[in-house]
């Protein structure tokens, strides 16, 4: 039996991954700001421990992990899922809005991770799934601030992958596309309070897309949960995985664009080195 520790587990991906893990016979420490919401979503289960955790409170993160260790003795799989979205042009974002989303999506993930990793290092085993987004690989107008938090998660995950692999801990950053969850609801996607008319045709269109596509996304969130369960059982899980055909397509498009731009400007890019003979004599 594996022990999962999942943040943001009262709804969406977190609740579905928790349910899939319980159904497979594993135990789950399911955390949320309101642990009663976890019980309402998942029901009563002998292998379920619902724990209060606001990831922006690092003291709570340490307490939640300590509670998990006291109950189950170890944590085998960490799923950093808690987070929310923000829509609007970069210029429209206030300092307070930016600080708020970073507090959850980046610093919250870091706080929980720092609380869990000492136990995984001691075990010399563990899996970490950091839930990013295709927006962590390719940004777009209207989601610049949100995507910047996911770009940070990608960078953190890549470094952790290298740092923890020798210690028996596997790290995977997950890049979902558009899945039919509540992500586009007002409860998960916050619009910038400030609207600038000049951005109506760029970030404004993204705002409209978010409203029009709510609960019409092509991704099946239950299949995502199943995919995470499969990855948790892989001997050599990937460092990065896209989930959803739209995510795969956007990665392929960006990779092709980057390759073409790199080729176009390669001569200028490499012209900034010292001459080879200068380096040889250094």
LOGU-286729 format. One line per 2 residues: number of its first residue (from 0); their letters; for each residue x, y, z of C-alpha. Coordinates in steps of 0.2 Angstrom, whole numbers. Example, Ala and Ser with C-alpha at 12.3 -4.5 7.8 and 13.67 -1.06 7.14 Angstrom:
2
0> AS> 62/-22/39  68/-5/36
This chain:
282
0> XX> 0/0/0  7/17/-5
2> XX> 4/33/5  -1/48/-5
4> XX> -1/66/0  -12/77/-11
6> XX> -15/96/-9  -31/104/-16
8> XX> -40/87/-14  -57/93/-11
10> XX> -62/95/-29  -55/94/-47
12> XX> -40/85/-51  -35/83/-33
14> XX> -51/74/-28  -51/63/-43
16> XX> -33/57/-40  -37/54/-22
18> XX> -52/43/-26  -42/34/-39
20> XX> -28/30/-27  -41/24/-14
22> XX> -49/13/-26  -33/5/-30
24> XX> -30/1/-12  -18/15/-7
26> XX> -20/27/7  -22/45/5
28> XX> -19/61/15  -30/73/6
30> XX> -28/91/11  -38/106/8
32> XX> -42/123/17  -58/114/23
34> XX> -56/96/27  -74/93/28
36> XX> -75/97/10  -63/82/7
38> XX> -75/71/16  -90/77/7
40> XX> -81/74/-10  -73/57/-5
42> XX> -84/50/9  -78/40/24
44> XX> -64/28/20  -52/18/32
46> XX> -37/23/21  -42/42/20
48> XX> -35/55/31  -43/73/28
50> XX> -31/86/34  -33/105/35
52> XX> -20/114/24  -19/131/17
54> XX> -3/130/7  1/148/9
56> XX> 3/144/28  20/135/29
58> XX> 17/131/47  1/122/42
60> XX> 11/113/29  24/106/42
62> XX> 9/101/53  0/92/40
64> XX> 15/82/35  19/78/53
66> XX> 1/72/55  3/61/39
68> XX> 19/53/46  11/50/63
70> XX> -4/41/55  5/31/41
72> XX> 23/32/45  29/38/28
74> XX> 24/48/12  27/39/-4
76> XX> 19/50/-17  17/69/-16
78> XX> 5/78/-28  6/97/-28
80> XX> -11/101/-35  -17/116/-26
82> XX> -18/132/-36  -29/144/-45
84> XX> -29/154/-62  -29/172/-66
86> XX> -34/180/-82  -30/197/-90
88> XX> -16/206/-98  1/207/-89
90> XX> -1/226/-87  -18/225/-80
92> XX> -12/214/-65  -10/223/-48
94> XX> 5/219/-37  -8/212/-24
96> XX> -15/200/-37  2/194/-42
98> XX> 8/192/-24  -8/182/-21
100> XX> -6/169/-35  12/167/-32
102> XX> 9/164/-14  -2/149/-18
104> XX> 5/142/-35  23/144/-32
106> XX> 28/148/-13  14/136/-7
108> XX> 21/122/-18  38/125/-12
110> XX> 32/125/7  24/109/5
112> XX> 38/101/-5  51/107/8
114> XX> 40/99/22  39/82/13
116> XX> 56/80/5  66/76/21
118> XX> 55/61/24  57/55/6
120> XX> 76/58/7  77/48/23
122> XX> 67/34/14  78/35/-1
124> XX> 62/33/-11  47/43/-17
126> XX> 37/51/-31  33/70/-33
128> XX> 20/76/-46  20/94/-48
130> XX> 4/99/-57  9/113/-69
132> XX> -1/117/-85  2/118/-104
134> XX> 3/136/-99  19/132/-90
136> XX> 27/127/-107  19/140/-119
138> XX> 11/156/-112  -3/165/-121
140> XX> -11/183/-120  -22/184/-106
142> XX> -14/171/-95  4/179/-93
144> XX> 4/180/-74  -4/163/-72
146> XX> 8/155/-84  23/164/-76
148> XX> 18/154/-60  18/138/-70
150> XX> 34/142/-78  42/143/-61
152> XX> 34/126/-56  43/119/-72
154> XX> 60/127/-67  58/120/-49
156> XX> 53/103/-55  68/102/-68
158> XX> 80/106/-54  72/94/-42
160> XX> 72/80/-55  91/82/-56
162> XX> 94/84/-37  83/70/-31
164> XX> 86/56/-44  102/50/-35
166> XX> 92/49/-19  79/38/-26
168> XX> 65/51/-28  57/53/-45
170> XX> 50/70/-50  37/73/-64
172> XX> 30/89/-69  12/87/-77
174> XX> 6/99/-91  -13/96/-93
176> XX> -22/105/-107  -40/110/-105
178> XX> -49/98/-95  -68/98/-90
180> XX> -65/103/-72  -71/119/-63
182> XX> -54/128/-67  -64/141/-78
184> XX> -77/144/-64  -75/160/-54
186> XX> -70/149/-39  -54/144/-48
188> XX> -51/158/-62  -49/175/-55
190> XX> -50/190/-68  -39/205/-65
192> XX> -49/219/-58  -42/232/-70
194> XX> -47/231/-88  -38/241/-101
196> XX> -47/244/-118  -31/242/-128
198> XX> -30/224/-124  -48/220/-129
200> XX> -42/210/-145  -29/200/-135
202> XX> -32/196/-117  -50/202/-119
204> XX> -53/188/-131  -45/176/-119
206> XX> -57/181/-105  -71/178/-117
208> XX> -64/161/-122  -63/156/-103
210> XX> -82/160/-101  -87/152/-117
212> XX> -78/136/-114  -82/133/-96
214> XX> -86/114/-94  -85/112/-113
216> XX> -66/107/-112  -61/91/-122
218> XX> -51/83/-108  -58/70/-97
220> XX> -52/73/-79  -55/55/-73
222> XX> -44/49/-87  -30/61/-80
224> XX> -32/54/-63  -30/36/-71
226> XX> -14/42/-80  -7/49/-64
228> XX> -10/32/-56  -1/24/-70
230> XX> 14/36/-69  15/32/-50
232> XX> 19/14/-54  31/17/-68
234> XX> 49/12/-64  56/27/-74
236> XX> 43/40/-75  46/55/-86
238> XX> 52/72/-80  39/80/-90
240> XX> 22/74/-97  9/82/-107
242> XX> -9/76/-104  -22/80/-117
244> XX> -21/81/-136  -21/100/-135
246> XX> -7/100/-123  3/89/-135
248> XX> -1/99/-150  4/116/-142
250> XX> 21/108/-136  24/102/-154
252> XX> 19/119/-161  31/129/-149
254> XX> 45/117/-152  44/119/-170
256> XX> 43/138/-168  58/138/-157
258> XX> 68/127/-168  64/139/-183
260> XX> 68/155/-174  85/147/-167
262> XX> 90/142/-185  86/160/-192
264> XX> 96/169/-178  109/156/-175
266> XX> 124/166/-183  120/181/-172
268> XX> 117/171/-157  134/162/-158
270> XX> 143/178/-163  144/185/-146
272> XX> 157/172/-139  176/177/-138
274> XX> 186/170/-153  191/152/-150
276> XX> 210/157/-150  206/169/-136
278> XX> 198/155/-126  212/143/-129
280> XX> 225/156/-123  215/160/-107
